[in-house]
Amino acid sequence: MHVRDGTGLSNTSTTSRHGLSGEDGEGLNPADILLNRLNAFKGVIKNLQQYFTEIAEVETGVSKAMNKASGVLVVPFKDGQQFLGKGGFQDVCVGLRDSAKTNSEQHASAARFVEETIVKNLRRLKQDIKNKIKALKADTSLYSNKVFKEREATQERIASLAKAIGLFDMSGQHQPDMEKMHSDPYVINISLRRQLAKQVHEENLFARALKQCQDEIKTFEAHTIKETKQILSSFAEYQLANASTAFSQSWAPTQLALNILQEDTEWNNFLGLHGHRLFPSELVDANPDDLDYPCKDSPYVQPIKTAHLSRQSSVLKNWKDGYFVLTLAGWLHVFGSADQEKDAVPDHSIYIPTATLGPHSEAGQKQHVFSLDGKGKGGLLHRDAQTFTLRAHSREEMIEWWSEISKRAQSSTFTQPGEGISRSGSVMRSSSVIHPNPATATATAAVVPADHTHGPSPPYQEHHQAPVSSPPVSHDAVPVAAAASPVPVPATPVAAAAPAPVAAPAPGSPAPTGSTVSLNHSEPAAAAPASL
């Protein structure tokens, strides 16, 4: 079973400007191979026609010669008084003359038979072959360059896909081309699959036309051989009926060859010699999904996450449904539908590694939304700046998408219950945080929650664990020290000063001002800092 790949019609065929080429690289279109076959048959039939034309001329010449020879003998003799009129020598000459005339008429009749039956039928057969050749040349479906052009376009997209995957997989650092939507291997692969469908469509059209032509020529060749055998057999029958025994002996090898020759003998031999360059019948109407091509199974052409979500328009503020695709290259694409044959180009795209992810809606709110700002492509004006306000069908779906995007976004704005961080604030990913010295790093770590040291904050946690008891903090509160300028660390640690002794409070009495009471009664209370 032949397997069609993304670049050729069969496992042994490659492309050329004129069509397919075989293993020997002759660069012949399969239709040209069939055309050469017809031309070869035309040459054989033409030679047979010329052969029997010569036979007819020979027969005509013999007839004329015998007729001329019969005229040499003049009977009755001029000097009739010297010979007997009957029963003498004159009767011998009359017999020779009549025999020559008979032979002359026989050869003339043979000439007419060969010319009117053999040569005429061979001439008709040759004309049939010429008409077949003319029809084959006129069939534009067999000589169109569309198959070659579509394969060429497929090769270009395969090269683009490999280049794009190499850009994201092997660069190791950010490249400007990564921020171009058409550099996403996922989008290139969609275009490649559509191109493969176009290529296979043209190949299938070519395959059907070639298969039909191949079958017609097979039938025509069988008809040609059958006609030729009948023509030669009629000649043999005529000769055997009118010629001597010597013809029967000389014709015996020819008759044996005619008996062995079958109508499909030559065609089967032809397929054995050139079948690898003809179109296998099992490849007709191939399915593009069954084709193999480089990087087909790369993770960069597989989506990380897909879903039908809604996006709010930036002008009318209405919601529009779309098919959202998150790719390994860091792109979030919005398609009109999940049918990539219909919608192959995304309507909107945004590059997440340079984007800012906004907070998602809180529990209990009616809509499950969050926003994403960054560079991309889309809209009627195809602006580079893109703002996505996305709406999910459920809170769980929103959390899943927000979490996946937050892993890849450059920065995220968020609000955690119990933390005084403004919604308008921005926390950079951990890879962009630089601690100038250990002291500053320690001070920062003391203020920022531990989860923040590894990137954007995860979604709200109230549905996972109960928050620590603390007074509610307004979202408009002043940002905590994590968002403020770093506080200088004193040269001499405060802990070096001797703490002032503090008397233990009486049971039930309030704690004195300036002291710290441990929330864990199993540990001693922390000492109050000394006064400066």
C-alpha positions as CSV (number, residue, x, y, z in Angstrom):
1,M,0.0,0.0,0.0
2,H,1.4,3.3,-1.0
3,V,1.4,6.1,1.5
4,R,1.0,9.6,0.3
5,D,3.0,12.2,2.2
6,G,2.7,15.9,2.2
7,T,5.1,16.5,-0.6
8,G,4.5,13.8,-3.2
9,L,1.9,11.6,-4.8
10,S,3.5,8.3,-3.9
11,N,6.3,6.8,-1.8
12,T,8.7,6.9,-4.8
13,S,7.5,10.0,-6.6
14,T,8.8,13.5,-6.4
15,T,7.8,16.7,-8.1
16,S,9.1,18.5,-11.2
17,R,7.9,21.4,-13.2
18,H,6.2,18.9,-15.6
19,G,4.7,16.7,-13.0
20,L,6.1,13.6,-11.4
21,S,9.5,12.0,-11.7
22,G,10.3,8.4,-11.1
23,E,13.2,6.8,-9.1
24,D,15.5,7.4,-12.1
25,G,14.6,11.1,-12.0
26,E,13.4,11.4,-15.6
27,G,11.0,14.1,-14.7
28,L,8.1,12.7,-16.7
29,N,4.5,13.4,-16.1
30,P,2.6,10.1,-15.9
31,A,0.5,11.4,-18.9
32,D,3.7,11.7,-20.9
33,I,4.5,8.1,-20.1
34,L,1.1,7.1,-21.5
35,L,1.7,9.4,-24.4
36,N,5.0,7.7,-25.2
37,R,3.2,4.4,-25.1
38,L,0.7,5.5,-27.7
39,N,3.4,6.9,-29.9
40,A,5.2,3.6,-29.7
41,F,2.1,1.8,-30.8
42,K,1.5,4.3,-33.6
43,G,5.1,3.6,-34.8
44,V,4.5,-0.2,-34.9
45,I,1.2,0.1,-36.7
46,K,2.8,2.5,-39.2
47,N,5.6,0.0,-39.9
48,L,3.0,-2.7,-40.5
49,Q,1.1,-0.4,-42.9
50,Q,4.3,0.3,-44.8
51,Y,5.1,-3.4,-44.9
52,F,1.8,-4.4,-46.4
53,T,1.9,-1.4,-48.8
54,E,5.2,-2.9,-50.1
55,I,3.5,-6.3,-50.3
56,A,0.7,-4.8,-52.4
57,E,3.2,-3.0,-54.6
58,V,5.1,-6.3,-55.1
59,E,1.9,-8.1,-56.0
60,T,1.0,-5.3,-58.4
61,G,4.5,-5.5,-59.9
62,V,4.4,-9.2,-60.3
63,S,1.0,-8.9,-61.9
64,K,2.3,-6.5,-64.4
65,A,5.4,-8.6,-65.1
66,M,3.4,-11.7,-65.6
67,N,1.0,-9.9,-67.9
68,K,3.9,-8.5,-69.9
69,A,5.4,-12.0,-70.0
70,S,2.2,-13.4,-71.3
71,G,2.3,-11.0,-74.2
72,V,5.7,-12.3,-75.3
73,L,4.2,-15.5,-76.5
74,V,2.2,-14.8,-79.7
75,V,-0.3,-17.5,-80.6
76,P,-1.4,-18.7,-83.0
77,F,1.9,-18.7,-84.6
78,K,2.4,-16.3,-87.5
79,D,3.7,-19.0,-89.7
80,G,0.8,-21.3,-89.1
81,Q,1.5,-23.6,-92.0
82,Q,4.6,-24.9,-90.3
83,F,2.8,-26.1,-87.1
84,L,-0.2,-28.0,-86.2
85,G,-3.3,-25.9,-85.2
86,K,-4.3,-28.4,-82.5
87,G,-2.4,-31.0,-80.6
88,G,1.0,-29.6,-81.5
89,F,3.6,-27.2,-80.2
90,Q,1.3,-24.2,-80.6
91,D,-0.9,-25.6,-77.8
92,V,2.1,-25.6,-75.4
93,C,2.7,-21.9,-76.0
94,V,-1.0,-21.2,-75.5
95,G,-0.8,-22.9,-72.1
96,L,2.2,-20.9,-71.0
97,R,0.5,-17.7,-72.1
98,D,-2.7,-18.4,-70.3
99,S,-0.8,-19.5,-67.1
100,A,1.0,-16.1,-67.1
101,K,-2.2,-14.3,-67.5
102,T,-3.8,-16.3,-64.7
103,N,-0.8,-15.5,-62.4
104,S,-1.0,-11.9,-63.4
105,E,-4.7,-11.8,-62.4
106,Q,-4.0,-13.6,-59.1
107,H,-1.3,-11.2,-58.1
108,A,-3.5,-8.3,-59.1
109,S,-6.2,-9.7,-56.9
110,A,-3.8,-10.1,-54.0
111,A,-2.6,-6.6,-54.4
112,R,-6.2,-5.3,-54.3
113,F,-6.9,-7.4,-51.2
114,V,-3.8,-6.2,-49.4
115,E,-4.5,-2.6,-50.3
116,E,-8.2,-2.5,-49.7
117,T,-8.3,-4.8,-46.6
118,I,-5.0,-5.0,-44.9
119,V,-3.4,-1.6,-45.6
120,K,-6.8,0.2,-45.3
121,N,-7.5,-1.3,-41.9
122,L,-4.0,-0.5,-40.6
123,R,-4.3,3.0,-41.8
124,R,-7.6,3.4,-39.9
125,L,-6.0,1.9,-36.8
126,K,-3.1,4.3,-37.0
127,Q,-5.6,7.2,-37.3
128,D,-7.4,6.0,-34.2
129,I,-4.1,6.1,-32.3
130,K,-3.3,9.5,-33.6
131,N,-6.8,10.7,-32.4
132,K,-6.1,9.2,-29.0
133,I,-2.8,11.0,-28.8
134,K,-4.4,14.3,-29.8
135,A,-7.1,13.9,-27.1
136,L,-4.5,13.1,-24.5
137,K,-2.5,16.2,-25.4
138,A,-5.7,18.3,-25.3
139,D,-6.6,17.1,-21.8
140,T,-5.6,20.1,-19.7
141,S,-6.3,18.3,-16.4
142,L,-3.3,16.1,-17.1
143,Y,-0.9,18.9,-18.0
144,S,-1.9,21.6,-15.5
145,N,0.8,23.1,-13.2
146,K,-1.7,23.5,-10.3
147,V,-0.4,20.4,-8.6
148,F,3.2,21.6,-8.8
149,K,2.2,25.1,-7.6
150,E,0.3,23.8,-4.6
151,R,3.1,21.5,-3.6
152,E,5.5,24.4,-3.9
153,A,3.3,26.4,-1.6
154,T,3.1,23.4,0.8
155,Q,6.9,23.2,1.0
156,E,7.1,26.9,1.8
157,R,4.7,26.5,4.7
158,I,6.5,23.4,6.0
159,A,9.8,25.4,6.0
160,S,8.0,28.3,7.8
161,L,6.7,25.9,10.5
162,A,10.1,24.4,11.1
163,K,11.6,27.9,11.4
164,A,9.0,29.1,13.8
165,I,9.3,26.0,16.0
166,G,13.1,26.5,16.1
167,L,12.5,30.2,17.1
168,F,10.5,29.3,20.2
169,D,12.1,26.0,21.0
170,M,15.8,26.7,20.6
171,S,16.3,30.5,21.1
172,G,16.4,30.3,24.9
173,Q,15.6,34.0,25.1
174,H,13.1,36.5,23.9
175,Q,13.2,37.4,20.2
176,P,11.3,40.3,18.5
177,D,9.8,37.9,15.9
178,M,8.1,36.0,18.8
179,E,5.7,39.0,19.1
180,K,4.5,38.6,15.5
181,M,1.2,36.6,15.4
182,H,2.2,34.8,12.2
183,S,5.3,33.4,13.9
184,D,3.1,31.2,16.1
185,P,3.6,27.6,15.0
186,Y,0.0,26.9,15.8
187,V,-1.3,29.5,13.3
188,I,1.3,28.4,10.7
189,N,0.2,24.8,11.1
190,I,-3.5,25.8,10.5
191,S,-2.4,27.5,7.3
192,L,-0.3,24.5,6.4
193,R,-3.2,22.1,6.9
194,R,-5.4,24.2,4.7
195,Q,-2.7,24.3,2.1
196,L,-2.4,20.5,2.3
197,A,-6.1,20.3,1.7
198,K,-5.7,22.4,-1.4
199,Q,-2.8,20.3,-2.6
200,V,-4.6,17.1,-2.1
201,H,-7.7,18.5,-3.9
202,E,-5.6,19.2,-6.9
203,E,-3.8,15.9,-6.7
204,N,-7.1,14.1,-6.4
205,L,-8.4,15.9,-9.5
206,F,-5.2,15.0,-11.3
207,A,-5.5,11.4,-10.0
208,R,-9.0,10.9,-11.3
209,A,-8.1,12.3,-14.7
210,L,-4.9,10.2,-14.9
211,K,-6.7,7.0,-13.6
212,Q,-9.4,7.5,-16.2
213,C,-6.8,8.1,-19.0
214,Q,-4.8,5.1,-17.8
215,D,-7.8,2.8,-17.9
216,E,-8.9,4.1,-21.3
217,I,-5.5,3.5,-22.8
218,K,-5.4,0.0,-21.4
219,T,-8.7,-0.7,-23.1
220,F,-7.5,1.0,-26.3
221,E,-4.3,-1.0,-26.3
222,A,-6.2,-4.3,-26.0
223,H,-8.5,-3.2,-28.9
224,T,-5.4,-2.3,-31.0
225,I,-3.8,-5.7,-30.5
226,K,-7.1,-7.5,-31.2
227,E,-7.6,-5.5,-34.4
228,T,-4.0,-6.2,-35.5
229,K,-4.3,-9.9,-34.9
230,Q,-7.5,-10.0,-37.0
231,I,-5.9,-8.1,-39.8
232,L,-2.9,-10.4,-40.0
233,S,-5.1,-13.5,-39.7
234,S,-7.2,-12.3,-42.7
235,F,-4.0,-11.9,-44.8
236,A,-2.9,-15.4,-43.8
237,E,-6.3,-16.9,-44.7
238,Y,-6.2,-15.3,-48.1
239,Q,-2.7,-16.4,-48.8
240,L,-3.4,-20.0,-47.7
241,A,-6.4,-20.1,-49.9
242,N,-4.6,-18.8,-53.0
243,A,-0.9,-19.4,-52.6
244,S,1.3,-22.5,-52.6
245,T,2.3,-24.7,-49.7
246,A,5.5,-22.8,-49.3
247,F,3.6,-19.8,-47.9
248,S,2.1,-22.1,-45.2
249,Q,5.5,-23.1,-44.1
250,S,6.9,-19.6,-44.0
251,W,3.9,-18.2,-42.1
252,A,4.0,-20.9,-39.4
253,P,6.2,-18.9,-36.9
254,T,4.1,-15.8,-37.4
255,Q,0.9,-17.8,-36.7
256,L,2.5,-19.2,-33.5
257,A,3.3,-15.7,-32.2
258,L,-0.2,-14.5,-32.9
259,N,-1.6,-17.4,-30.9
260,I,0.6,-16.6,-27.9
261,L,0.0,-12.9,-28.0
262,Q,-3.0,-11.9,-25.7
263,E,-4.7,-8.6,-25.5
264,D,-3.2,-7.6,-22.1
265,T,0.2,-9.2,-22.6
266,E,1.9,-6.0,-23.6
267,W,0.1,-3.8,-21.1
268,N,1.1,-6.0,-18.1
269,N,4.7,-5.8,-19.2
270,F,4.3,-2.1,-19.5
271,L,3.0,-1.8,-16.0
272,G,5.9,-3.9,-14.8
273,L,8.4,-1.5,-16.3
274,H,6.7,1.9,-15.6
275,G,4.1,1.2,-12.9
276,H,6.2,3.0,-10.3
277,R,5.9,6.2,-12.3
278,L,2.2,5.9,-12.9
279,F,-0.5,6.9,-10.3
280,P,-1.5,4.0,-8.0
281,S,-5.2,3.6,-8.0
282,E,-5.4,3.3,-4.2
283,L,-4.2,6.9,-3.9
284,V,-7.2,8.4,-5.6
285,D,-9.3,10.7,-3.3
286,A,-6.7,10.8,-0.5
287,N,-7.7,12.4,2.9
288,P,-5.5,15.4,3.9
289,D,-5.7,14.3,7.6
290,D,-3.9,11.1,6.7
291,L,-0.8,12.9,5.3
292,D,2.4,13.0,7.2
293,Y,4.7,16.0,7.2
294,P,7.6,17.4,9.3
295,C,6.7,18.8,12.8
296,K,3.1,17.4,12.5
297,D,3.3,16.1,16.1
298,S,5.3,19.0,17.6
299,P,3.8,20.3,20.9
300,Y,3.9,23.8,19.4
301,V,1.1,23.0,17.0
302,Q,-1.1,21.5,19.7
303,P,-3.1,24.0,21.8
304,I,-2.6,24.2,25.6
305,K,-6.2,25.1,26.2
306,T,-9.3,25.8,24.1
307,A,-12.8,26.9,25.0
308,H,-15.7,28.9,23.8
309,L,-15.6,32.2,25.7
310,S,-17.0,35.7,25.2
311,R,-15.0,38.9,24.6
312,Q,-16.2,42.4,25.2
313,S,-15.8,44.8,22.3
314,S,-13.7,47.9,23.0
315,V,-16.2,50.3,21.4
316,L,-19.7,49.1,21.8
317,K,-19.0,47.1,25.0
318,N,-21.1,44.2,23.8
319,W,-20.2,40.6,24.2
320,K,-19.2,38.4,21.3
321,D,-18.7,34.7,21.5
322,G,-15.5,33.2,20.1
323,Y,-13.3,30.1,20.1
324,F,-10.2,30.9,22.3
325,V,-7.0,29.0,21.9
326,L,-3.9,29.3,24.2
327,T,-0.7,28.1,22.5
328,L,2.6,26.9,23.8
329,A,4.3,29.9,22.0
330,G,2.5,32.2,24.4
331,W,-0.3,33.5,22.2
332,L,-4.0,33.8,22.9
333,H,-6.0,33.6,19.7
334,V,-9.7,34.3,19.2
335,F,-11.3,32.5,16.2
336,G,-14.8,33.0,14.9
337,S,-15.5,29.3,15.4
338,A,-13.8,26.0,16.1
339,D,-14.0,25.0,12.4
340,Q,-10.4,25.8,11.3
341,E,-11.3,25.0,7.7
342,K,-13.7,27.9,7.8
343,D,-11.9,30.2,10.2
344,A,-8.2,29.7,9.6
345,V,-7.0,33.2,10.6
346,P,-7.7,34.4,14.2
347,D,-9.9,37.5,14.5
348,H,-7.8,38.8,17.5
349,S,-4.5,37.7,19.0
350,I,-2.5,38.9,22.0
351,Y,1.1,37.9,23.0
352,I,0.9,37.0,26.6
353,P,4.6,37.2,27.7
354,T,4.5,41.0,27.2
355,A,0.9,41.4,28.4
356,T,-0.5,42.5,31.7
357,L,-3.1,40.3,33.3
358,G,-5.9,42.0,35.3
359,P,-7.7,40.7,38.3
360,H,-10.6,38.3,37.9
361,S,-14.0,38.9,39.3
362,E,-14.6,37.9,42.9
363,A,-16.8,35.1,44.2
364,G,-20.5,35.9,44.2
365,Q,-20.3,38.3,41.3
366,K,-22.8,37.7,38.5
367,Q,-20.2,37.6,35.6
368,H,-16.9,35.7,35.6
369,V,-14.6,38.1,33.8
370,F,-11.0,39.2,33.7
371,S,-8.9,41.4,31.4
372,L,-5.7,41.2,29.5
373,D,-3.7,44.1,28.0
374,G,-0.8,43.7,25.6
375,K,0.5,43.6,22.0
376,G,-1.1,41.6,19.3
377,K,-3.2,41.8,16.2
378,G,-6.9,42.1,15.4
379,G,-9.9,44.3,14.9
380,L,-11.0,46.3,11.9
381,L,-7.9,48.6,12.2
382,H,-5.5,45.7,13.0
383,R,-4.0,47.7,15.9
384,D,-1.0,46.3,17.7
385,A,-2.4,47.2,21.1
386,Q,-5.0,44.7,22.2
387,T,-7.3,44.7,25.3
388,F,-9.2,41.5,26.0
389,T,-12.0,41.5,28.5
390,L,-13.0,37.8,28.7
391,R,-16.1,36.2,30.2
392,A,-16.2,32.5,31.1
393,H,-19.3,30.4,31.6
394,S,-18.4,29.5,35.2
395,R,-16.1,30.6,38.0
396,E,-14.2,27.4,37.7
397,E,-13.6,28.0,34.0
398,M,-12.5,31.6,34.7
399,I,-10.1,30.5,37.4
400,E,-8.6,27.8,35.1
401,W,-8.0,30.3,32.2
402,W,-6.7,33.1,34.6
403,S,-4.2,30.7,36.1
404,E,-2.9,29.4,32.8
405,I,-2.5,32.9,31.5
406,S,-0.9,34.2,34.7
407,K,1.9,31.6,34.3
408,R,2.9,33.3,31.1
409,A,2.0,36.9,31.5
410,Q,4.7,39.5,32.0
411,S,2.8,41.0,35.0
412,S,-0.5,40.5,36.8
413,T,-2.7,42.9,38.8
414,F,-4.5,41.2,41.6
415,T,-6.2,41.5,45.0
416,Q,-5.9,39.0,47.8
417,P,-8.3,38.9,50.7
418,G,-6.6,40.3,53.8
419,E,-3.8,42.1,51.8
420,G,-3.7,45.8,51.2
421,I,-2.7,45.7,47.6
422,S,-4.5,48.1,45.2
423,R,-6.3,46.6,42.1
424,S,-4.4,49.1,40.0
425,G,-1.1,47.9,41.3
426,S,1.2,45.6,39.3
427,V,3.5,42.8,40.6
428,M,6.2,41.6,38.2
429,R,7.1,38.0,37.7
430,S,9.8,36.7,40.0
431,S,12.3,36.6,37.1
432,S,12.2,40.4,36.8
433,V,12.6,41.0,40.6
434,I,16.2,42.1,41.6
435,H,17.2,42.3,45.2
436,P,20.1,44.8,45.6
437,N,21.5,43.2,48.8
438,P,20.5,40.5,51.3
439,A,19.2,43.0,53.8
440,T,16.8,44.4,51.3
441,A,15.8,41.0,50.2
442,T,15.1,40.0,53.8
443,A,13.0,43.1,54.3
444,T,11.1,42.5,51.2
445,A,10.4,38.9,52.0
446,A,9.1,39.9,55.4
447,V,6.3,42.0,53.7
448,V,5.4,40.2,50.5
449,P,3.6,36.8,51.0
450,A,5.6,33.7,50.2
451,D,3.5,32.8,47.2
452,H,4.5,36.1,45.5
453,T,8.1,35.3,45.3
454,H,7.4,32.9,42.4
455,G,5.3,35.1,40.1
456,P,1.8,36.5,40.1
457,S,-0.5,35.6,42.9
458,P,-2.8,32.6,42.4
459,P,-6.5,33.2,42.1
460,Y,-8.5,33.9,45.2
461,Q,-8.0,31.3,47.9
462,E,-11.1,31.8,50.0
463,H,-12.7,28.7,48.4
464,H,-9.6,26.6,49.4
465,Q,-8.9,27.7,53.0
466,A,-10.4,30.1,55.5
467,P,-8.6,33.5,55.6
468,V,-6.6,34.5,58.7
469,S,-8.8,36.6,61.0
470,S,-8.0,40.2,60.4
471,P,-10.0,43.3,59.9
472,P,-11.3,43.9,56.3
473,V,-9.1,46.0,54.1
474,S,-10.5,48.4,51.6
475,H,-9.3,48.1,48.0
476,D,-8.7,51.8,48.0
477,A,-6.3,51.5,51.0
478,V,-2.8,52.7,50.7
479,P,-0.5,50.0,49.2
480,V,1.6,48.0,51.6
481,A,5.3,48.3,51.9
482,A,5.7,45.8,49.0
483,A,4.6,48.4,46.5
484,A,6.4,51.4,48.3
485,S,10.0,52.5,48.0
486,P,12.4,50.3,49.9
487,V,13.0,51.3,53.5
488,P,16.7,51.9,54.3
489,V,18.1,49.4,56.8
490,P,19.9,51.1,59.7
491,A,23.6,50.5,60.0
492,T,23.3,49.1,63.5
493,P,20.5,46.5,63.9
494,V,17.9,47.5,66.5
495,A,18.2,44.1,68.0
496,A,21.6,45.1,69.3
497,A,20.2,47.5,71.9
498,A,19.4,46.0,75.3
499,P,15.6,45.7,75.7
500,A,14.0,47.4,78.6
501,P,12.6,45.0,81.2
502,V,8.9,44.8,81.1
503,A,6.9,43.6,84.1
504,A,4.6,40.8,83.5
505,P,1.0,42.0,83.4
506,A,-1.5,40.8,86.0
507,P,-3.9,38.2,85.0
508,G,-6.9,39.7,83.2
509,S,-5.3,43.1,82.9
510,P,-4.8,44.6,79.4
511,A,-1.5,44.5,77.8
512,P,0.6,47.6,78.3
513,T,1.0,49.9,75.3
514,G,4.1,49.2,73.2
515,S,4.2,45.5,74.0
516,T,3.6,42.6,71.7
517,V,1.5,39.6,72.7
518,S,2.0,36.3,71.1
519,L,-1.0,34.8,69.3
520,N,0.5,31.4,70.1
521,H,0.4,30.8,73.8
522,S,2.9,28.0,73.5
523,E,5.6,30.6,72.6
524,P,6.8,33.5,74.7
525,A,5.8,37.0,73.6
526,A,8.2,38.9,71.4
527,A,10.1,41.7,73.0
528,A,9.0,45.2,72.1
529,P,11.6,47.2,70.2
530,A,13.6,49.7,72.2
531,S,12.9,53.3,71.8
532,L,15.2,55.3,69.6
